Amino acid sequence: MDSYGILSLAPAGIALILAFVTRDALISILIGVIVGVIITGQNVVTGFTGIVQSALGNADFIWVIAIEVFIGIMVAYFQKSGAIQAFADIVGKKDLKRRGAAGLAWCLGMFIWFSDYFSPLYVGNIMRPITDKARVSREKLAYICDSTSAPICCLIPFTSWGVYVAGLLVGLGPIADTTTAQGIIVHTVPFNFYCIFALVLAGLVSFRIVPDFGPMRKAEKRAYEEGKVIADGATPLLSQELDNIKPKEGIKPNLLLNFLMPAIIIIGITVGTYIVTGSALTLEAFVVAVAYQFVIMLIQRMATLKEMVDTAVEGIKSVMSAMLILALAYCINAISTELGTANFVISVTESWMTPVLVVLLTFLICAFISFFTGTAWGVYAIMTPIAIPLAFNVTGGEINSIVYATVAAVLGGGCFGDHCSPLSDTTILSSLAAGSDHIDHTKTQMVYAIACAALSCVGFLIVGLLLE
């Protein structure tokens, strides 16, 4: 397979190292992209602009950015209507302690299971004032948002994640159609160890059944003892625009109309269109929800037409920093693809594949690639046509537990990188919504993610031995 060898790891590796050293994700990723362009031997200027055009000038990136734009507007309308503050006031009357506040965030994240983009932004923005009052660190809130977004979407078979991977399975071995492929996705659930462990650990940590460990313990101690929900010198990935949006005096929000209905609309359209057509119209769901907010707030006289437009603009501004980081993350993924990063990793490790280790090594390779590229779906596209035929080779062409476990390893391994890489879109969005420093969020969460990955390795090794 074509690759630039060990140099193919340089762009993502340099970006990751610089991000942890400088604490500036945007500049670090930018430097990583430029290094990648230099390695390919292109002119720096034309090579960089070429990567930007190829990475960002496609339907996938436009779809993601459009969702972020409408989520930014939605959150701004929540702020303008006073719905977030009203919900915080109601919950605040319960005088939730740290366990209750963090636990509520986890429960809310588990409820918003249909979109890994909407979940962290919805949960983070709603719960931030509540967890701040309870002296829960922003790092902990970002961790909860992140751990109840991609993992739950990856675990439920009929989300866009499951449907996407099912589509990749069609044509591999005896998988002749989408019905068979979707059935395999359903059978992967008990084998998807990483996502199960990530969700369970987040719940146990949120409810303080399992004590905090690693850097998160220090962050929680700081928040509780000093009242500092963010560390000194930290740079929260949170725009000031939302803080400047104030609800109109004298008008109280209706929690059903202004707080619950937008989420109900998104759930209804997303799930409904999937059931009817087999494809969830996620972006369309957000557009309808924002349109609903626009109309209902005008009817309630919460703002004038001009104020609604101005609020929408402020909402878009509020997610701009995250969109810039996300755009560069797409660029570094594109340059890594051009350098053959995944091909290099696969070529180095494919000789290790044995019947016992096929599931374990599939998980580890997917986790490694996803961490260095920050994308789960890209890993799925690369590894599914490689790992699944290997599994069929072991099973003699039969669809059995080895195949289910291998597909689960691909799903969980990709989710690992999407879950904890500073280059990942959901990691960025979790930092943004929680108002956490992005690198602080990555550092504190990584220990938990590695713990879940280690437990997953044990699980996959046991499965390989039992099913040999």
Buried (B, 14 or more C-beta within 10 A) or exposed (E): EEBBEEBBBBBBBBBBEBBBEEBBBBBBBBBBBBBBBBBBEBEEEEBBEBBBEBBBEEEEBEEBBEBBBBBBBBBBBBBBBBBBBBBBEEBBEEEBEBBBBBBBBBBBBBBBBBBBBBBBBBBBBBBBBBBBBBBBBBBBBBBBBBBBBBBBBBBBBBBBBBBBBBBBBBEBBEBEEBEBBBBBBEBBBEBBBBBBBBBBBBBEBBBBEBEBEBBBEBBBEBBBEEEBBBBEEBBBBBBEBBEEBEBBEEEEBBEEBBBEBBBEBBBBBBBEBBEEEEEBBBBBBBBBBBEBBBEBBBEBEBBEEEBBEBBBBBBBBBBBBBBBBBBBBBBBBBBBBBBBBBBBBBBEBEEEBEBBBBBBBBBBBBBBBBBBBBBBBBBBBBBBEBBBBBBBEBBEEEBBBBBBBBBBBBBBBBBBBBBBBBBBBBBBBBBBBBBBBBBBBBBBBBBBBBBBBEBBBEBBBEBBEEBE
